[in-house]
Amino acid sequence: MTSTTAVSTTLLGLIGSAPAERTAVIVPEQNIRVSYGSLRKQVQDVANQLTAAGIGHGDRVGMALPNGLPAIVSFLAASMAGTAAPLNPGYREDEFKFFLEDTNAKVLLLPPDGAAEARRAAGGAVPVLAVQMDAAGVVSLGDIAANGTADPPGVDDVALILHTSGSTGRPKRVPLSHANLSISSGNVARSYALTEDDVSLCVMPLFHVHGLVASTLATLATGGTVVVPGKFSPLSFWRTALEHGATWYSAVPTLHQLLLARVESGAARPAGAAKLRFIRSCSAALPPQVMHDLEAAFGAPVLEAYGMTEAAHQMASNPLPPGERRAGSVGCGTEVRISIMDGTGRHLGPGERGEVCISGPNVTKGYENNPEANASGFFGEWFRTGDQGVLDEKGYLTLTGRLKELINRGGEKISPREIDEVLLAHPAVAEAVCFGVAHPTWGEEVAAAVVLKADAGTATSAADLLAHCKGSLSAFKCPKEIHITETIPRTATGKIQRRIVAEAFANKA
């Protein structure tokens, strides 16, 4: 068995130690299995093709590819020849235009067919290169002659450029070096004792740091196997897990809940869950009840983790058994220093609530070309996450909300997450999101959007939910308006941005 060591390397180096014959990637739809030897050769060949196309270190390689082997090879190759800049294939034309211009992309990698919005956005300004995969699972950039050789990057070169979600304004560019990514991947691997025997079922998008680092790079760093379907499907999830012996998967709570929604009362554990060592949840708050339901339905420990783009993903996690995993907590720092600070940068003690700040070699050194954001985003070496939380005496971190999402009702600071959890405790509620709305007297007032469970029917009303809240919350925390709706707006990665939800329901209040 192999494991990672706490050293930085390039991404090609990260996947360079596994035996050539071992299976690195499985594409279940085509039943394609790619060995580590083939993966390393494909990455180098596509990197050489990019070099022949004029890409050099620092040049941004835009890509809008669905999940699959082409996305993995293209990401790794782009990080070697230049800098990978993956984009959500579901963007509209104007969104593509913004991100292509903002990153100054030199080329755009697309599937051979489709992707009309991205093609229109590229126009004649950004050359489009088609990423092809043959029946044997060999990825290439078509007929581009690989007559150039990509110069090996250094560990401090920028491998990946991503944007923050822009929940508080214009998206910021986050440069992540080979060192950031390789160290973070190693941290993830050690957190969950990943080895060459592990099989990761990747259901998170590969344009997001969660899917790239946790599901993919951490697995490849330890010689394990990544199973990468084209898209997440609750219908085929357990069949795929069974066929390929998945030992773990990582997802946002939304996807976990979609799997739970298909579980019938009293049903046996799915056969595909038989080999699961653990289930990981990250990138959004996991309601404690969902954690308990997942463990009961699928028979594996559920480990909630804490990650963000600026940290090259993981910062904290609950431990594997026999370590203590705590519902409602994101666990302890995973080789990342965590401190709770006040608004002046003063370190607070256990039990004191403040801003979560982090420091470690996986953390970006700063936003790109954004001195204002860098000035406000750091206390010296400590990155300010913008999350509010509390550390206990054992180092377990509990997040209580986003600082900029706190509802200020007449000077009373209210954490939306607290109200979410009360609403989710109602037996008829499937999803709940609390947010602030403008109020002429209090400044802000509390509102919420709720999705009822399918079997709830019409028996549950907003008045019933409000009465439920009054039994658990102080009067000033209780929502004054509860919207019962069929869906709650989310980002492409399944995250809920309260600002977006508030805007969606602003005219209904």
C-alpha positions as CSV (number, residue, x, y, z in Angstrom):
1,M,0.0,0.0,0.0
2,T,1.1,3.5,-0.7
3,S,0.4,6.9,0.9
4,T,1.4,10.5,0.4
5,T,4.1,12.4,2.2
6,A,3.8,16.0,3.2
7,V,5.9,17.4,0.4
8,S,5.1,19.7,-2.5
9,T,5.4,18.6,-6.1
10,T,4.0,19.3,-9.5
11,L,0.8,17.6,-10.5
12,L,2.5,15.3,-12.9
13,G,4.9,14.4,-10.0
14,L,1.8,13.8,-7.8
15,I,0.6,11.0,-10.1
16,G,4.1,9.8,-11.0
17,S,4.8,7.1,-8.4
18,A,2.0,4.6,-8.9
19,P,2.9,1.4,-10.8
20,A,2.3,1.9,-14.6
21,E,-0.1,-1.0,-14.8
22,R,-2.4,0.0,-12.0
23,T,-5.8,1.4,-13.0
24,A,-6.0,5.2,-12.5
25,V,-9.3,6.2,-14.1
26,I,-12.5,4.3,-15.0
27,V,-15.1,5.8,-17.4
28,P,-18.2,3.7,-16.5
29,E,-20.4,4.6,-19.5
30,Q,-17.8,3.3,-22.0
31,N,-16.3,0.8,-19.6
32,I,-12.9,2.4,-20.3
33,R,-10.1,1.7,-17.8
34,V,-6.9,3.8,-18.0
35,S,-3.7,2.8,-16.3
36,Y,-1.3,5.2,-14.6
37,G,1.2,4.6,-17.3
38,S,-1.3,5.6,-20.0
39,L,-2.5,8.6,-17.9
40,R,1.0,10.0,-17.5
41,K,1.7,9.6,-21.2
42,Q,-1.6,11.2,-22.2
43,V,-1.0,14.2,-19.9
44,Q,2.5,14.7,-21.3
45,D,1.4,14.3,-24.9
46,V,-1.5,16.8,-24.5
47,A,0.8,19.2,-22.7
48,N,3.2,19.0,-25.7
49,Q,0.3,19.7,-28.0
50,L,-0.6,22.7,-26.0
51,T,3.0,23.9,-26.2
52,A,2.9,23.4,-30.0
53,A,-0.2,25.5,-30.0
54,G,1.7,28.4,-28.4
55,I,0.9,27.8,-24.7
56,G,3.7,28.7,-22.2
57,H,4.0,28.9,-18.5
58,G,1.5,31.3,-17.1
59,D,-0.7,31.3,-20.1
60,R,-4.4,30.5,-19.2
61,V,-6.0,27.5,-20.8
62,G,-9.7,27.8,-20.6
63,M,-11.7,24.6,-20.7
64,A,-15.4,23.8,-20.5
65,L,-15.6,20.0,-20.5
66,P,-18.1,17.6,-18.9
67,N,-16.9,15.2,-16.2
68,G,-14.8,12.4,-17.7
69,L,-11.3,11.4,-18.7
70,P,-10.9,14.3,-21.2
71,A,-11.5,16.8,-18.3
72,I,-8.9,15.1,-16.1
73,V,-6.2,14.8,-18.8
74,S,-6.9,18.3,-20.0
75,F,-6.7,19.8,-16.5
76,L,-3.4,18.0,-15.7
77,A,-1.9,18.8,-19.2
78,A,-2.9,22.5,-19.0
79,S,-1.3,22.8,-15.5
80,M,2.0,21.4,-17.0
81,A,2.1,23.5,-20.2
82,G,0.5,26.7,-18.7
83,T,-2.3,27.3,-16.2
84,A,-5.6,25.4,-16.2
85,A,-8.7,27.6,-16.1
86,P,-11.7,25.3,-16.0
87,L,-15.2,26.7,-16.5
88,N,-18.7,25.4,-15.9
89,P,-19.9,24.0,-19.2
90,G,-23.4,25.2,-18.3
91,Y,-22.5,28.9,-18.4
92,R,-24.3,31.1,-20.8
93,E,-22.5,33.1,-23.5
94,D,-22.1,36.3,-21.5
95,E,-20.8,34.4,-18.6
96,F,-18.2,32.6,-20.8
97,K,-17.2,36.0,-22.2
98,F,-16.6,37.4,-18.8
99,F,-14.5,34.6,-17.6
100,L,-12.5,34.2,-20.8
101,E,-11.7,37.9,-20.7
102,D,-11.0,38.0,-17.0
103,T,-8.5,35.2,-17.2
104,N,-7.1,36.4,-20.5
105,A,-7.5,32.8,-21.8
106,K,-5.1,32.0,-24.7
107,V,-7.1,29.0,-25.9
108,L,-10.4,27.3,-25.0
109,L,-10.7,23.5,-24.8
110,L,-14.1,22.2,-25.7
111,P,-15.7,18.8,-26.7
112,P,-15.7,18.1,-30.5
113,D,-19.4,18.8,-30.7
114,G,-21.9,21.0,-28.9
115,A,-20.9,23.8,-26.4
116,A,-22.6,26.4,-28.6
117,E,-22.6,29.1,-25.9
118,A,-18.9,28.7,-25.3
119,R,-18.1,28.7,-29.0
120,R,-20.0,31.9,-29.5
121,A,-18.3,33.5,-26.5
122,A,-14.9,32.6,-27.9
123,G,-15.8,34.1,-31.3
124,G,-12.6,34.8,-33.2
125,A,-10.9,36.2,-30.2
126,V,-10.0,32.9,-28.4
127,P,-8.9,29.9,-30.5
128,V,-11.0,26.8,-29.8
129,L,-9.3,23.4,-29.6
130,A,-11.3,20.2,-29.6
131,V,-10.6,17.6,-27.0
132,Q,-11.1,14.1,-28.4
133,M,-11.2,10.6,-26.8
134,D,-11.0,7.5,-28.9
135,A,-12.5,4.1,-28.2
136,A,-9.4,3.0,-26.3
137,G,-9.7,5.9,-23.9
138,V,-6.8,8.0,-25.4
139,V,-7.3,11.7,-25.1
140,S,-5.8,14.2,-27.6
141,L,-6.2,17.6,-29.1
142,G,-7.1,16.2,-32.5
143,D,-4.4,16.5,-35.2
144,I,-2.2,19.1,-33.5
145,A,1.3,17.9,-33.9
146,A,3.0,17.4,-30.6
147,N,6.3,18.9,-32.0
148,G,6.9,21.0,-28.9
149,T,8.0,19.8,-25.5
150,A,6.4,21.4,-22.5
151,D,9.0,22.8,-20.1
152,P,8.5,21.3,-16.6
153,P,6.8,23.8,-14.3
154,G,8.1,24.6,-10.8
155,V,6.2,23.8,-7.7
156,D,5.5,27.5,-7.2
157,D,4.1,28.0,-10.7
158,V,0.4,28.6,-10.9
159,A,-1.3,25.3,-11.9
160,L,-4.9,26.4,-11.6
161,I,-6.9,29.6,-11.7
162,L,-10.4,29.6,-10.2
163,H,-12.9,32.3,-9.3
164,T,-14.7,32.7,-6.0
165,S,-18.4,32.3,-6.2
166,G,-18.9,36.1,-6.0
167,S,-21.5,35.9,-3.3
168,T,-20.5,39.4,-2.1
169,G,-19.7,41.1,-5.4
170,R,-17.5,40.6,-8.5
171,P,-15.8,37.2,-8.6
172,K,-12.1,37.2,-7.5
173,R,-9.4,35.2,-9.2
174,V,-7.7,32.7,-7.0
175,P,-4.3,31.4,-8.2
176,L,-3.3,28.0,-6.9
177,S,0.2,26.7,-7.3
178,H,1.3,23.1,-7.9
179,A,2.5,23.2,-4.3
180,N,-0.8,24.4,-3.0
181,L,-2.7,21.6,-4.8
182,S,-0.3,18.8,-4.1
183,I,0.0,19.6,-0.4
184,S,-3.8,19.9,-0.1
185,S,-4.3,16.6,-1.9
186,G,-1.8,15.0,0.5
187,N,-3.7,16.5,3.5
188,V,-7.0,15.0,2.2
189,A,-5.4,11.6,1.5
190,R,-3.9,11.4,5.1
191,S,-7.2,12.6,6.6
192,Y,-9.0,9.5,5.3
193,A,-6.0,7.1,5.2
194,L,-6.4,6.7,1.4
195,T,-4.3,4.0,-0.3
196,E,-3.9,2.3,-3.6
197,D,-6.8,0.0,-2.6
198,D,-9.3,2.9,-2.5
199,V,-11.8,3.6,-5.3
200,S,-13.3,7.1,-5.4
201,L,-16.6,7.6,-7.1
202,C,-16.3,11.2,-8.4
203,V,-19.7,12.9,-8.6
204,M,-18.6,16.5,-8.0
205,P,-17.9,18.7,-11.1
206,L,-14.3,18.9,-12.3
207,F,-14.5,22.6,-12.8
208,H,-14.7,23.0,-9.0
209,V,-11.9,22.5,-6.4
210,H,-13.9,19.9,-4.5
211,G,-14.1,17.5,-7.4
212,L,-10.5,18.2,-8.6
213,V,-8.7,18.0,-5.3
214,A,-10.7,15.7,-3.0
215,S,-12.3,13.2,-5.4
216,T,-9.5,13.1,-8.0
217,L,-6.1,14.4,-7.0
218,A,-6.1,12.9,-3.5
219,T,-7.0,9.5,-5.0
220,L,-4.4,9.7,-7.8
221,A,-1.7,10.8,-5.3
222,T,-2.1,7.5,-3.4
223,G,-2.3,5.2,-6.4
224,G,-6.0,4.6,-6.1
225,T,-8.7,4.6,-8.8
226,V,-11.1,7.4,-9.7
227,V,-14.4,6.4,-11.3
228,V,-15.8,9.4,-13.1
229,P,-19.3,9.2,-14.6
230,G,-20.3,11.9,-17.1
231,K,-22.8,13.3,-14.6
232,F,-24.3,12.5,-11.2
233,S,-27.4,10.3,-11.4
234,P,-29.2,9.0,-8.3
235,L,-30.7,6.3,-10.5
236,S,-27.4,4.7,-11.5
237,F,-25.2,5.8,-8.6
238,W,-25.3,2.6,-6.6
239,R,-25.1,0.3,-9.6
240,T,-21.9,2.2,-10.6
241,A,-20.6,1.9,-7.1
242,L,-21.2,-1.8,-7.0
243,E,-19.7,-2.5,-10.4
244,H,-16.5,-0.8,-9.6
245,G,-16.2,-1.4,-5.8
246,A,-16.3,2.2,-4.6
247,T,-14.8,2.6,-1.2
248,W,-15.8,6.3,-0.7
249,Y,-17.4,9.3,-2.3
250,S,-17.5,13.0,-1.5
251,A,-20.4,15.3,-2.3
252,V,-22.3,18.4,-1.3
253,P,-25.4,17.9,1.0
254,T,-27.7,18.4,-2.0
255,L,-26.4,15.2,-3.7
256,H,-26.5,13.2,-0.5
257,Q,-30.1,14.3,0.0
258,L,-31.0,13.2,-3.6
259,L,-29.7,9.7,-2.8
260,L,-31.6,9.7,0.4
261,A,-34.8,10.7,-1.4
262,R,-34.8,7.3,-3.2
263,V,-34.5,5.3,0.0
264,E,-37.7,3.6,0.9
265,S,-38.6,3.2,4.6
266,G,-37.1,0.0,6.0
267,A,-35.1,-0.7,2.8
268,A,-31.9,-2.7,3.1
269,R,-28.6,-1.1,2.6
270,P,-27.8,-0.8,-1.2
271,A,-25.5,-3.5,-2.5
272,G,-23.3,-0.7,-3.9
273,A,-22.6,0.6,-0.4
274,A,-21.1,-2.7,0.8
275,K,-17.5,-1.6,0.3
276,L,-17.8,2.0,1.5
277,R,-15.3,2.9,4.2
278,F,-16.8,6.4,4.6
279,I,-18.9,9.1,3.0
280,R,-17.5,12.6,2.9
281,S,-19.6,15.8,2.9
282,C,-18.2,19.2,2.1
283,S,-18.7,22.7,0.4
284,A,-21.9,23.4,2.3
285,A,-23.4,22.8,5.8
286,L,-24.6,19.3,6.4
287,P,-27.7,19.2,8.6
288,P,-27.2,16.8,11.5
289,Q,-30.4,14.9,10.7
290,V,-29.1,14.3,7.1
291,M,-25.8,12.9,8.6
292,H,-27.8,10.5,10.8
293,D,-30.1,9.5,7.9
294,L,-27.1,8.8,5.6
295,E,-25.4,6.6,8.2
296,A,-28.6,4.7,8.8
297,A,-29.4,4.2,5.1
298,F,-25.9,3.4,3.7
299,G,-24.1,1.9,6.7
300,A,-20.9,4.0,6.5
301,P,-19.6,6.8,8.7
302,V,-20.3,10.3,7.4
303,L,-17.4,12.7,7.8
304,E,-18.2,16.4,7.3
305,A,-15.3,18.5,6.1
306,Y,-14.6,22.2,5.6
307,G,-13.0,23.5,2.4
308,M,-12.8,26.6,0.2
309,T,-11.1,27.6,-3.1
310,E,-8.6,29.8,-1.4
311,A,-7.3,26.9,0.6
312,A,-7.0,24.6,-2.4
313,H,-10.0,22.9,-0.8
314,Q,-9.7,21.1,2.6
315,M,-9.1,22.9,5.9
316,A,-10.8,20.7,8.5
317,S,-12.5,17.4,8.7
318,N,-14.1,15.0,11.2
319,P,-11.9,11.9,11.6
320,L,-12.4,8.3,10.6
321,P,-13.5,5.9,13.3
322,P,-12.5,5.3,16.0
323,G,-12.0,9.1,16.2
324,E,-15.0,11.1,17.3
325,R,-17.1,12.5,14.5
326,R,-19.5,15.2,15.6
327,A,-22.8,16.1,13.8
328,G,-22.9,19.9,13.3
329,S,-19.1,20.3,13.4
330,V,-16.6,20.3,10.5
331,G,-14.0,18.7,12.7
332,C,-10.4,19.7,13.4
333,G,-7.8,21.3,11.2
334,T,-6.2,18.8,8.8
335,E,-2.6,20.0,8.8
336,V,-3.9,23.5,8.5
337,R,-3.8,26.0,11.4
338,I,-7.1,27.4,12.4
339,S,-7.7,30.3,14.7
340,I,-10.8,32.3,15.7
341,M,-10.1,36.0,15.5
342,D,-12.0,39.2,16.2
343,G,-12.3,42.1,13.8
344,T,-8.8,43.5,14.8
345,G,-7.0,40.2,14.2
346,R,-6.8,39.2,17.9
347,H,-6.8,35.5,18.6
348,L,-9.8,34.4,20.6
349,G,-10.0,31.5,23.1
350,P,-12.0,28.3,23.0
351,G,-15.7,28.9,23.0
352,E,-15.4,32.4,21.8
353,R,-17.2,33.3,18.6
354,G,-15.4,35.1,15.8
355,E,-14.0,34.9,12.3
356,V,-12.4,31.6,11.1
357,C,-8.9,32.3,10.0
358,I,-6.4,29.8,8.5
359,S,-2.8,29.5,7.7
360,G,-0.9,26.8,5.9
361,P,1.2,26.0,2.7
362,N,-2.0,24.9,0.9
363,V,-3.5,28.4,1.2
364,T,-3.2,30.9,-1.8
365,K,-0.7,33.7,-1.2
366,G,-3.4,36.2,-2.4
367,Y,-6.0,37.1,-5.0
368,E,-4.7,37.9,-8.5
369,N,-4.4,41.6,-9.4
370,N,-6.7,42.6,-6.5
371,P,-4.8,44.6,-3.8
372,E,-7.9,45.8,-2.2
373,A,-9.2,42.2,-1.6
374,N,-5.8,41.1,-0.4
375,A,-5.6,44.0,2.1
376,S,-8.9,43.1,3.6
377,G,-8.6,39.3,3.2
378,F,-5.5,38.7,5.4
379,F,-4.4,39.3,9.0
380,G,-0.7,38.9,8.2
381,E,-0.1,35.3,7.4
382,W,-3.7,34.4,8.3
383,F,-6.3,34.2,5.6
384,R,-9.7,35.5,6.7
385,T,-12.4,33.0,5.5
386,G,-15.4,35.3,6.1
387,D,-17.0,32.4,8.1
388,Q,-18.0,32.8,11.7
389,G,-17.3,30.0,14.0
390,V,-16.2,28.6,17.4
391,L,-13.4,26.3,18.3
392,D,-13.7,24.1,21.4
393,E,-11.0,22.8,23.7
394,K,-10.3,19.8,21.6
395,G,-10.0,21.8,18.4
396,Y,-13.3,20.9,16.8
397,L,-14.7,23.7,14.7
398,T,-18.3,24.6,14.5
399,L,-19.4,27.1,11.8
400,T,-22.2,29.4,12.7
401,G,-22.6,31.3,9.5
402,R,-21.0,33.7,7.0
403,L,-20.2,37.0,8.5
404,K,-21.8,38.9,5.6
405,E,-24.9,36.7,5.8
406,L,-25.6,37.4,9.5
407,I,-29.0,39.1,9.9
408,N,-28.8,42.3,11.8
409,R,-32.2,42.9,13.3
410,G,-32.1,46.1,15.3
411,G,-28.6,45.3,16.5
412,E,-29.3,41.6,17.3
413,K,-27.0,39.5,15.1
414,I,-28.8,36.3,14.0
415,S,-27.2,33.3,12.4
416,P,-29.3,32.0,9.5
417,R,-27.9,28.5,9.9
418,E,-29.4,28.2,13.4
419,I,-32.9,28.9,12.0
420,D,-32.2,26.5,9.0
421,E,-31.6,23.7,11.5
422,V,-34.7,24.4,13.5
423,L,-36.9,24.3,10.3
424,L,-35.1,21.1,9.1
425,A,-36.0,19.4,12.3
426,H,-39.7,19.6,11.3
427,P,-40.8,16.2,10.0
428,A,-42.3,17.7,6.8
429,V,-39.4,19.8,5.8
430,A,-36.9,18.6,3.2
431,E,-34.9,21.8,2.6
432,A,-34.8,25.2,4.4
433,V,-32.9,28.4,3.9
434,C,-33.2,31.4,6.1
435,F,-32.2,34.9,4.9
436,G,-32.5,38.6,5.8
437,V,-34.9,41.0,4.1
438,A,-35.0,44.8,4.4
439,H,-37.2,46.2,7.1
440,P,-38.0,50.0,7.7
441,T,-37.7,49.8,11.5
442,W,-35.4,46.9,12.3
443,G,-33.1,47.3,9.3
444,E,-33.4,43.6,8.6
445,E,-36.0,41.0,9.3
446,V,-35.9,37.2,9.2
447,A,-37.5,35.3,6.3
448,A,-37.1,31.7,5.1
449,A,-37.8,29.5,2.0
450,V,-38.8,25.9,2.6
451,V,-39.2,22.8,0.4
452,L,-41.6,20.2,1.8
453,K,-41.0,16.5,1.6
454,A,-42.8,14.7,-1.2
455,D,-45.1,12.9,1.2
456,A,-46.0,16.0,3.1
457,G,-48.9,16.8,0.9
458,T,-50.7,20.1,1.6
459,A,-51.2,19.4,5.3
460,T,-48.3,21.6,6.4
461,S,-48.7,25.4,6.1
462,A,-46.4,28.3,6.7
463,A,-48.3,28.9,9.9
464,D,-47.5,25.4,11.1
465,L,-43.8,26.0,10.4
466,L,-43.8,29.3,12.2
467,A,-45.4,27.7,15.3
468,H,-42.7,25.0,15.2
469,C,-40.0,27.8,15.1
470,K,-41.6,29.5,18.1
471,G,-41.1,26.4,20.1
472,S,-37.4,26.5,19.7
473,L,-36.3,30.1,18.9
474,S,-36.5,33.4,20.6
475,A,-39.2,35.6,19.1
476,F,-36.7,38.0,17.4
477,K,-35.1,35.0,15.6
478,C,-38.4,33.5,14.3
479,P,-39.0,34.1,10.5
480,K,-41.7,36.7,9.9
481,E,-42.3,35.2,6.4
482,I,-41.9,31.6,5.3
483,H,-42.2,30.8,1.6
484,I,-43.1,27.3,0.8
485,T,-41.7,26.6,-2.7
486,E,-40.8,23.6,-5.0
487,T,-37.1,24.5,-5.4
488,I,-34.5,26.7,-3.8
489,P,-31.9,28.4,-6.1
490,R,-28.4,26.9,-6.1
491,T,-25.1,27.4,-7.7
492,A,-23.8,24.9,-10.3
493,T,-22.0,23.0,-7.5
494,G,-25.0,22.7,-5.3
495,K,-24.2,25.5,-3.0
496,I,-26.9,27.8,-1.6
497,Q,-26.0,31.5,-1.6
498,R,-28.4,33.3,0.7
499,R,-28.1,36.5,-1.2
500,I,-29.4,34.8,-4.4
501,V,-32.3,33.1,-2.4
502,A,-33.2,36.5,-0.8
503,E,-33.3,38.2,-4.3
504,A,-35.5,35.4,-5.7
505,F,-38.1,35.8,-3.0
506,A,-37.8,39.6,-2.5
507,N,-40.9,40.3,-4.6
508,K,-42.9,37.7,-2.7
509,A,-42.3,39.0,0.8
